[in-house]
Structure formats: C-alpha cells, structure tokens
Amino acid sequence: MVAIPIAERTWRKDCSKVLADMNSWLRILLEKADTQASVEFNDDGWFVVKGEGTKFTLSLLNNICYYPVSVGQGEEKTSKVSGLDSSKTIHVIYPDEDGRTSTVTIPVKELMARLRVRKIGRGEFIRTFGIVERLPISILPMRGTISDLSVNFFIDFIRGGLDIVLALDLTPIEADEFMDSKEVSDNVVEMKTLTPLSYAFLVKLGVEPSSVKALLSEFAKSIGARPLMLILRWEEAASVFASKR
C-alpha cells in the first residue's frame, strides 16, 4: 500500500482527536471521488497519507491549502516554525521524502530582508508578522530563506487591509464548526486554509480583532479544540512595511 508523508504535524499532546478529525474530513472530501485514503502519524510525528486514493488526495490537499503539503523533490518546502532563539534565528522543520525530519535555521534578519523591512527591532518584527512556533511557512532550505510563496502571503496581508486572526493546530472539522457559527461568520470575511491544521480568519473591517480572537477562543473551548491563536494587525504591519523599509 502506498504511504506518502506530507508537510503537516500537530503539537497537541492528545493527538487522537486530531487524527480522527483529519480522517473524518478526508472521508467527506473523497466521498464523491470513489476512492479512499486515510492518515496516520509516522515515527517523526508527520502525517502520512495511505490508501488507493493517496495521489488523488495529495493533489486535492494541494489545491485546498495555500501551502502545498506534498513532499517533493523541488527546492521549495512547506515547513513549520519549531522555535526561535532570542529573536535572532528561527528554527523550522519539514519532512523529507522518507518522512524524516529535516531542520533549517533562518536568521530573522533574512526574513526582514526578504520582506524589505528595515530599521525596526527583530522582536517587533516577529510580533508584528506572527512568527511563532507552529506557523507554516514555505522555505528554500539550500538558500536558508523563505520562498516567494511566504513573501506573497505577508504582502497580500498588507495589501488586503484587514486584520487576521491565525488559528494554528486547529483541525479542519473544528475550522468548519467555527465558520458554521453565526457569531463567527458575522465578524469574519473569509477563512483561508493555509495547511490542513492552519487557518487565517480575515476580520471584517471595523471589527476589533481581539474580540474575534476572544470569540474564537471561547468557541474553541466549547468544542474541545486547543488551537494557538494570534492576531496580525494590518495597520501595524502596513506602517512598518511602508515607512520603515
């Protein structure tokens, strides 16, 4: 049976709900495709897709997610931030084709250079652009930098003029439940799927993002979800990008 690793993992201590939700979501996605696939964890903690519909599932996930989950031979790799060292360096991890974890260290100043942000502190940059553990980013490991895909995500955020609430380590079933809530949908323009476990909620103009985060946190608690949530404020990012570069 074909088994292929994908660039997705969880930080939750209880992985059983994450795994169950992922498989429920896949069954829904594949229901009309007359094929089957499932996911499990490998020894390094990465998701592995198995079943006769593996290749179709990977193609489907790549179309749904902003960051491709396929682990290919190309230079660009979807990865997850795994830690930061005193606002100076960012540690990121991604699976190789065998599903083994590879680690890359990227200087924060390199990210700032790629986004053309200068003359601000590294700590302020990390806070403004939400560089935290679990954040998905696309990297070029051999160059030690982020790819155009990640650059474009932040540029689109700045140009979009809307605050964002990031929900990391949220399952797709939980994300759908969020958007099915009228309280949430009334305050959110759109939910973007970054990876199967990473979502960006675009806050409606005039709505305070902290109130949306509080709403999402309360709703998450009610359904037993444990995502990491943080706010990206458009005005702060735009002022840094426009006047400091």
Number of C-alpha atoms within 10 A of each C-alpha: 7 12 19 19 25 24 25 25 24 21 15 15 7 10 13 10 13 21 18 16 16 20 19 14 18 19 16 10 14 16 11 8 12 7 14 17 20 22 21 16 17 15 9 11 17 21 25 20 23 19 16 15 17 21 17 15 22 20 13 15 20 16 12 16 17 19 24 25 24 20 20 15 9 7 11 18 25 27 29 24 20 19 18 19 11 9 18 14 17 23 18 26 24 28 26 16 14 11 22 16 16 12 16 19 18 20 17 22 19 17 22 19 12 15 18 15 19 16 10 12 11 19 13 12 20 18 16 18 16 17 20 18 17 23 23 27 23 22 26 17 21 9 11 14 19 22 20 15 17 20 18 12 16 15 15 12 20 22 12 12 17 22 27 25 24 24 25 25 24 24 26 22 17 20 21 12 14 19 17 11 12 10 14 19 16 11 20 21 14 14 19 15 17 22 28 25 25 25 26 21 27 23 28 19 13 9 13 13 24 16 12 22 21 12 16 23 17 13 18 18 12 9 11 11 19 19 22 18 18 19 21 21 23 19 14 13 22 18 12 20 17 11 10 12 14
